[in-house]
Amino acid sequence: MDEYGHIVWCHEICDDLILHEIYRCQGGKEYDEAFVDEELLWVKGRQINDHAYFCLLAFQLEQFVKDSFVRLCDARSLSTTGVDRIAWERVKASKADFLTMVRFLLPRDTHLYDRARELYRDRNKIAHEAELSLPIQMSATQRDIKEIATRIHSALSTLEAAP
């Protein structure tokens, strides 16, 4: 997940700027309809910004999962012979979807697997259905994506180190 840190950093900068504008709008002592309208625009802008950065992080996770899936198939293929090797080569060549690849990389009975499914579902709602009212908690998203990637990386490193 090469760009993960940069994406998080850029989101934090943009979010701070947007929050500054929201607070500026709230700073008016008297009720001013213009400030209320502007504040609503900034609040909506913050929500759209969160969705955009959420999708960027989700795309990074998807690419990481795809790359990890290929590494898993290669490692399994090299550690087996005959029919098992052919099976892993076929699995690698298949057009597995994201959730299928995640099932190979994370145990299904873990909160990380469930969270990866939720992230994928939410990413699809935002990216394909333009579901911009979906609440996104960026701090939890950042933490969870990092934890999912760390767990996958650790499992693959152990597998690849095995004789």
C-alpha positions in Angstrom: 0.0 0.0 0.0 2.5 2.5 -1.3 0.4 5.6 -1.2 -1.5 4.9 2.0 0.5 7.4 4.1 0.3 10.2 1.5 -3.5 9.7 1.1 -4.0 9.9 4.9 -1.8 13.0 5.1 -3.7 14.7 2.3 -7.0 13.9 3.8 -6.0 15.4 7.1 -4.8 18.6 5.5 -8.0 19.0 3.5 -10.2 18.1 6.5 -8.4 20.7 8.6 -9.0 23.4 6.0 -12.7 22.5 5.7 -13.1 22.4 9.5 -11.5 25.8 9.7 -14.1 27.1 7.2 -17.0 25.5 9.1 -15.8 27.0 12.4 -15.4 30.4 10.7 -19.0 30.2 9.6 -20.1 29.3 13.1 -18.2 32.2 14.6 -20.8 34.8 13.6 -22.5 36.2 16.7 -25.8 37.0 15.0 -27.9 34.7 12.9 -26.9 35.3 9.3 -28.6 33.2 6.7 -25.6 33.6 4.4 -23.3 32.1 7.0 -25.7 29.2 7.6 -25.9 28.5 3.8 -22.1 28.6 3.5 -21.7 26.4 6.5 -24.0 23.8 5.0 -21.9 23.9 1.8 -18.7 23.3 3.8 -20.3 20.5 5.7 -21.4 18.9 2.5 -17.9 19.5 1.1 -16.4 17.7 4.1 -18.6 14.7 3.5 -17.7 14.5 -0.2 -14.0 14.9 0.7 -14.3 12.0 3.2 -15.9 9.9 0.5 -13.3 10.7 -2.1 -10.4 9.8 0.3 -12.3 6.8 1.5 -12.4 5.5 -2.1 -8.7 6.2 -2.6 -7.9 4.2 0.5 -10.2 1.4 -0.5 -8.6 1.3 -4.0 -5.2 1.0 -2.3 -6.5 -1.9 -0.2 -8.0 -3.6 -3.3 -4.7 -3.4 -5.1 -2.8 -4.7 -2.1 -5.2 -7.6 -1.8 -4.8 -8.4 -5.5 -1.0 -8.3 -5.2 -1.1 -10.4 -2.0 -3.4 -13.0 -3.6 -0.9 -13.4 -6.5 2.0 -13.8 -3.9 -0.1 -16.4 -2.0 -0.8 -18.4 -5.1 2.9 -18.2 -6.2 4.1 -19.3 -2.7 1.6 -22.2 -2.6 2.4 -23.3 -6.1 6.1 -23.4 -5.4 5.6 -25.4 -2.2 3.5 -28.1 -3.8 3.8 -30.5 -6.7 1.6 -32.2 -9.2 -2.2 -31.7 -9.0 -1.9 -29.2 -6.1 0.6 -27.0 -8.0 -1.8 -27.0 -11.0 -4.7 -26.1 -8.7 -2.9 -23.1 -7.3 -1.8 -22.0 -10.8 -5.5 -22.2 -11.9 -6.6 -20.3 -8.8 -4.1 -17.5 -9.6 -5.2 -17.4 -13.3 -8.9 -17.1 -12.3 -10.6 -13.8 -12.3 -11.3 -13.9 -8.6 -13.3 -11.0 -7.2 -12.1 -9.0 -4.2 -14.1 -10.9 -1.6 -12.9 -14.2 -2.9 -9.3 -13.1 -2.7 -9.9 -11.8 0.9 -11.3 -15.2 1.8 -8.0 -16.8 0.8 -6.0 -14.2 2.8 -8.0 -13.7 6.0 -9.9 -16.2 8.1 -13.6 -15.7 7.6 -14.4 -15.8 11.3 -12.4 -12.7 12.2 -13.5 -9.1 12.6 -10.9 -8.1 9.9 -12.6 -10.2 7.3 -16.0 -8.7 8.2 -14.5 -5.2 8.1 -12.9 -5.8 4.7 -16.4 -6.9 3.4 -17.9 -3.7 4.9 -15.3 -1.5 3.4 -15.8 -3.1 0.0 -19.6 -2.8 0.3 -19.3 0.9 1.2 -16.8 1.6 -1.5 -19.2 0.1 -4.1 -22.1 2.2 -2.7 -20.1 5.4 -3.0 -18.2 4.7 -6.3 -21.0 2.9 -8.2 -24.2 4.2 -6.7 -23.1 7.7 -5.7 -24.3 7.1 -2.2 -23.0 10.3 -0.8 -25.1 10.2 2.3 -23.3 7.2 3.7 -21.5 8.1 6.9 -17.8 7.5 6.8 -15.5 7.5 9.8 -12.1 8.2 8.3 -10.1 7.6 11.5 -11.7 4.1 11.9 -11.3 3.5 8.2 -7.6 4.4 8.2 -7.0 2.2 11.3 -8.9 -0.8 9.9 -7.3 -0.7 6.5 -3.9 -0.5 8.0 -4.7 -3.4 10.4 -6.1 -5.6 7.5 -3.0 -4.9 5.4 -0.7 -5.6 8.3 -2.4 -9.0 9.0 -2.2 -10.0 5.4 1.4 -9.0 5.0 2.4 -10.8 8.2 0.6 -14.0 7.1 2.2 -13.9 3.7 5.7 -13.2 5.1 5.4 -16.3 7.3 4.1 -18.4 4.4 6.9 -17.3 2.1 9.6 -17.9 4.7 8.5 -21.5 5.3 10.5 -24.1 3.4 
